[in-house]
């Protein structure tokens, strides 16, 4: 028992939300051909797709961490107005329909786009870029929240004791933000 109080009237909308999440999954499971499931998921095509997904996902996660953690730190340590503008820019991919995000990437990297010379459309690196475009805002927001909650008092204390900026980042800031970093990476 958690000891929290939940008003009875919240049970109905919570139930509707739960149904909204579970009914489509139930419909998907109902369509599975159980007699051929094992051979389907172990087929060369399925294993190849799984390997590609895991590989591109791992690379995209690394890219998100490399560029997202510094961006989150910049937002967390910026003045309120600057942070608000940066946060708004970071969250744009979250409010775009997936199709619009895909078209935007295609316009940027496609045959007539400004970065057409890179030859990325419909390649594995393009998949990684699309995954980064979708996942980066989640990582940045999670890490930024963790960095804001840690504050700067311990960083200032470390600086007053002679620690360099790199040491403060490595030994104070990042360890304090580790739960947010893990949440953002996952």
Secondary structure as the mmCIF struct_conf table of DSSP 4:
data_model
#
loop_
_struct_conf.conf_type_id
_struct_conf.id
_struct_conf.beg_label_comp_id
_struct_conf.beg_label_asym_id
_struct_conf.beg_label_seq_id
_struct_conf.end_label_comp_id
_struct_conf.end_label_asym_id
_struct_conf.end_label_seq_id
TURN_TY1_P TURN_TY1_P1 UNK A 8 UNK A 8
HELX_RH_AL_P HELX_RH_AL_P1 UNK A 9 UNK A 30
TURN_TY1_P TURN_TY1_P2 UNK A 31 UNK A 31
TURN_TY1_P TURN_TY1_P3 UNK A 34 UNK A 36
HELX_RH_AL_P HELX_RH_AL_P2 UNK A 37 UNK A 41
TURN_TY1_P TURN_TY1_P4 UNK A 42 UNK A 42
BEND BEND1 UNK A 43 UNK A 43
HELX_RH_AL_P HELX_RH_AL_P3 UNK A 44 UNK A 77
BEND BEND2 UNK A 78 UNK A 78
HELX_RH_AL_P HELX_RH_AL_P4 UNK A 80 UNK A 95
BEND BEND3 UNK A 96 UNK A 96
HELX_RH_AL_P HELX_RH_AL_P5 UNK A 98 UNK A 109
BEND BEND4 UNK A 110 UNK A 110
TURN_TY1_P TURN_TY1_P5 UNK A 111 UNK A 112
BEND BEND5 UNK A 113 UNK A 113
TURN_TY1_P TURN_TY1_P6 UNK A 114 UNK A 115
HELX_RH_3T_P HELX_RH_3T_P1 UNK A 116 UNK A 118
TURN_TY1_P TURN_TY1_P7 UNK A 121 UNK A 122
BEND BEND6 UNK A 123 UNK A 123
HELX_RH_AL_P HELX_RH_AL_P6 UNK A 124 UNK A 150
BEND BEND7 UNK A 152 UNK A 152
HELX_RH_AL_P HELX_RH_AL_P7 UNK A 153 UNK A 160
TURN_TY1_P TURN_TY1_P8 UNK A 161 UNK A 162
HELX_RH_AL_P HELX_RH_AL_P8 UNK A 165 UNK A 168
HELX_RH_PI_P HELX_RH_PI_P1 UNK A 169 UNK A 173
HELX_RH_AL_P HELX_RH_AL_P9 UNK A 174 UNK A 185
#
